[in-house]
Amino acid sequence: MQRLTRYLCSLLLALPLWAHAEGGAPTEVMAQDYSFGVLSQRSAVLTAQYWNPILDYVEKRSGVRLTLKLARTAPDSNAATERGEYDFVYSNTIFQPKMAEANYQVILRPRAEAIRGQIVTLADSPIQRLEELQGHEVGFPSLAAFVGYAVPMNQLLHEGIEVTPVFGGNQEGIMGQLKVGRVIAAGVNSLVMRAFAAREGVEYRVLWQSDEFLNLPINAHPRVPPTVVERVRAALDGMDADPEGAAILAASAQVIGQKGDLGFRASSQEDYHSYIEFYRTTLVKDIK
């Protein structure tokens, strides 16, 4: 609740506190807050409920205070990432060519299963095949969504299927429009769609899905001291093996309906080569 209040009020606290690292060794909490940006996929409330307990755990275990920072939309989040405003960021858009100057580096990947881009419609929709979307409005989260926009739009362009994009601001925003029939189909992140459908009681049909991509990584800006990066990496890498950490991960997962393996593993840029290759060859030119 304390961290949620800090987020909602946009306050940066710099109070010298003391925490105890695992094993009881005292660790001074750094006076500086480090910002932790999250690519906008869900509402601000759900995102805060999911991430704040995890960030509190990192502070307790590492002595590094991470403050959640959320932009209103995914394009706003991407613009802030491009400017290098976040010290750490949970996003898979750092591989866009325009992000090169910010030079974020992957430090962790989720243990969760890989993600796919999908084009979906409601189960009772008359649309049965992808080519039947020709000439229709199709929903997408935003121009900044990788598997929700860039990947499915790339497929539509390859197949010569012309659609009129309609944007919902974030993943669950366009899923909500699909649910109430404002769009006949939508490009989505497979895991976010599955969790949303289970939580909201939505039955849907997958018209097309992409190959797998590793789930969104946690990345660090080069200005963050290496010792701080390693503390954060170590705390998250071992979180699922610690009973307290595992309980926090399970509670956060329940908030959004996340299934499967929870937690994070140390990672690097090399693990995300498929993203770099996609951006090199894509036909989509309006990615934000």
ABEGO torsion letter per residue (X at the ends): XAAAAAAAAGBBBBBBBBBBBBGGBBBBBBABBBBBBBBBABBAAAAAAAAAAAAAAAAAAAGBBBBBBBBABAAAAAAAAAAGABABBBBAAAABAAAAAAGBBBABBBABBBBBBBBBBBAABABABAAAABGBBBBBABAABAAAAAAAAAAAAAAGBBBBBBBAGBAAAAAAAAAAGABABBBBBAAAAAAAAAAAGBBBBBABBBBBBBBBBBBBBAABBAAAAAAAAAAAAAAAABAAAAAAAAAAAAAAGBBEBBEBBBBBAAAAAAAAAAAAABABAABX
